[in-house]
Structures are given as structure tokens and as C-alpha cells.
Amino acid sequence: MLRALTPTQSALGGTAIVMSCACGASVGTAQLVALAGIGATSRFIHPLFLGVGAALILGGLWRIARPSAYIAAAAFGVLAVAATLTPPTVMTTKLVPWNASQMAGGALYVVVAAMLGYAFWRAFPSRDPAAAGAAIGGAALATGCNCCMVAGAVAGMAVTAGASSAFMQASPFLFWLGVAIVAAGLCRLGGMRAAIWAPIGGVVVQYAPDLLKLTGPWAPGGADLQAIAKFGIYVLGTGLILYGFAVAYRAVPVGVRGSAGLRPTGSTAFGAVGGG
């Protein structure tokens, strides 16, 4: 699969998977495989979704800038620790406030986002590094939902620190804040043609899954197939947000950082995401 993708497509595709909320899809997949007599809980399946995304990211970055791949690999190691201390199953209003180890896990999710953001910022440098950093940071904040990943971790830590428990359901606010930051950064990098993809993708992520309700339940044998389909929509919407980076980076010179500064990379740039 990696050989069929350009390095940039692999890295961005993996990022879309990691950024998307896979909680419901994990539950639905567990229910589905149970029909085949395979016992697997969502806590086991959720990391598999992340593992696919991580493999795509690492495969892409390895072919673009190996130091960034090393940073990303370390980040996923930290993610494993974070998920052990604070699994998605504890990111609910019923299980906050968190204890000290869960707070540490929540903080590690933020560390993971920072490490992955730095890996991409380093692998795809821009002539406007501040704008690129802001856009990447906004994407990190828009990762996950109120029950997983960065958004869930930030909400959980906020409630534990004294915020209203309603904040656990405020992930759409955190998501849209992240999308707004992405759009602002992309606008500086590539103008409105790049920035517009952030809110377009955001609308798909937040509202398109609700359209599935119009089709009625998809629950053969009690397995929630709609939850799996929603994950595909989340990945699509997140992919549209990330496509804005490709549009923005087409408009500015990019390269690989080295001792001699920026060196053009040709097909490894974000702008080559549509290439073969």
C-alpha cells in the first residue's frame, strides 16, 4: 500500500486517520467481529486504527526526511504510554475528574501532538515558518473528539482543573477553534484558496455523519455499521482540511532543512500530494 502512494499522500493520509475520532468505529468493529465468534473489545481495536495511520505517517516521513520519521516514531511511543494511562474509555463526564496518572496521560497526548507537529513542520518547511507552525498546531487541536485524543485530553484536564463538566462535551468548540487557527495559518501561506478547505472539511466532519441517520439503523446482528461508516466520513473531512496544506504549499517554496538551509525537494513537498 505504501508503495502505491507518494510519500506526501502516505503522510497526509495517515494523519487524517490519526486525527479522526475512531471511538464509535472501534465499538462497531468489535461488535462486527463478535458476530464471527472473535472476541475483541473496542479498547483493543481502537489502537489498530491508530496503528494504520501511524504506519502511513512513518512510511511517508521515512521517504521524505528520516529525522522527522524518528521524531514521529518517538511520538507514537509516547502515545502508547498516554493511551495506557488515559484510554479513550475514561474521557467521559462520568469518569472525571481524573486522578494524577490520568492527568499525566492527558498531558502526554498534548506532548504527542507537539512532537508530530514538529516532525511535519521539519519535514515540510515553509518560507513562513510561523504561519506553518500555527496551521499545524491548529490541526493538532482539532484531533479527536470529547472521547479521544487531543480534544478529549484537553477537555478532561480542563474539567479536572475546575472547569464545568459541560466542557467535556465542548469538543466541537475546541475543534472549530483548531480549524480557525488552521485556516488563519493557511491563509497566510497560500491565501483564501488554501484557507477555505479548513472550514469545508470541518463542516464535513461535524455535520455530514448526521446524514446517515436519515437512512435508518444499520445494525445487522446488533453491530453498529453506521459507526464504521461515520469514521470514513471523519477521515474524508479531515483529509479535506489537510488538502488545504497541499494547496498552500503549492504557492510557496518548500524544501528540507539542513546545514545549508532550505533545499528544494520537488515531489516530496505538500504541493505534490496529487501527484503519482
LINKAJO-V726936 format. One record per residue. N is the residue number from 1. PSI is psi as a letter, one per 30 degrees, with the letter a starting at -180 (none if undefined). Layout:
# LINKAJO-V726936
<<N;PSI> <N;PSI>>
This chain:
# LINKAJO-V726936
<<1;e> <2;e> <3;f> <4;f> <5;k> <6;l> <7;e> <8;e> <9;e> <10;e> <11;e> <12;e> <13;e> <14;e> <15;e> <16;e> <17;e> <18;e> <19;f> <20;k> <21;j> <22;g> <23;e> <24;e> <25;e> <26;e> <27;e> <28;e> <29;e> <30;e> <31;e> <32;e> <33;f> <34;f> <35;f> <36;g> <37;g> <38;k> <39;j> <40;k> <41;l> <42;f> <43;f> <44;e> <45;e> <46;e> <47;f> <48;e> <49;e> <50;e> <51;e> <52;e> <53;e> <54;e> <55;e> <56;e> <57;e> <58;e> <59;e> <60;e> <61;e> <62;e> <63;f> <64;e> <65;j> <66;e> <67;e> <68;e> <69;e> <70;e> <71;e> <72;e> <73;e> <74;e> <75;e> <76;f> <77;e> <78;e> <79;e> <80;e> <81;e> <82;e> <83;f> <84;e> <85;e> <86;i> <87;l> <88;f> <89;f> <90;f> <91;i> <92;l> <93;f> <94;f> <95;g> <96;l> <97;l> <98;l> <99;a> <100;e> <101;e> <102;e> <103;e> <104;e> <105;e> <106;e> <107;e> <108;e> <109;e> <110;e> <111;e> <112;e> <113;e> <114;e> <115;e> <116;e> <117;e> <118;e> <119;e> <120;e> <121;e> <122;e> <123;e> <124;i> <125;l> <126;l> <127;f> <128;i> <129;f> <130;e> <131;e> <132;e> <133;e> <134;e> <135;e> <136;e> <137;e> <138;e> <139;e> <140;e> <141;f> <142;g> <143;k> <144;a> <145;a> <146;f> <147;g> <148;l> <149;a> <150;e> <151;e> <152;e> <153;e> <154;e> <155;e> <156;e> <157;e> <158;e> <159;e> <160;e> <161;f> <162;f> <163;l> <164;k> <165;f> <166;f> <167;f> <168;f> <169;g> <170;g> <171;e> <172;e> <173;e> <174;e> <175;e> <176;e> <177;e> <178;e> <179;e> <180;e> <181;e> <182;e> <183;e> <184;e> <185;e> <186;e> <187;e> <188;e> <189;e> <190;g> <191;a> <192;f> <193;f> <194;e> <195;e> <196;f> <197;f> <198;e> <199;e> <200;e> <201;e> <202;e> <203;e> <204;e> <205;e> <206;f> <207;f> <208;e> <209;f> <210;f> <211;f> <212;f> <213;f> <214;f> <215;f> <216;l> <217;k> <218;i> <219;i> <220;k> <221;g> <222;g> <223;k> <224;j> <225;f> <226;e> <227;e> <228;e> <229;e> <230;e> <231;e> <232;e> <233;e> <234;e> <235;e> <236;e> <237;e> <238;e> <239;e> <240;e> <241;e> <242;f> <243;f> <244;e> <245;e> <246;e> <247;e> <248;e> <249;f> <250;f> <251;f> <252;l> <253;k> <254;l> <255;a> <256;k> <257;k> <258;a> <259;f> <260;g> <261;b> <262;k> <263;k> <264;k> <265;f> <266;c> <267;f> <268;f> <269;l> <270;e> <271;f> <272;g> <273;f> <274;g> <275;l> <276;none>>
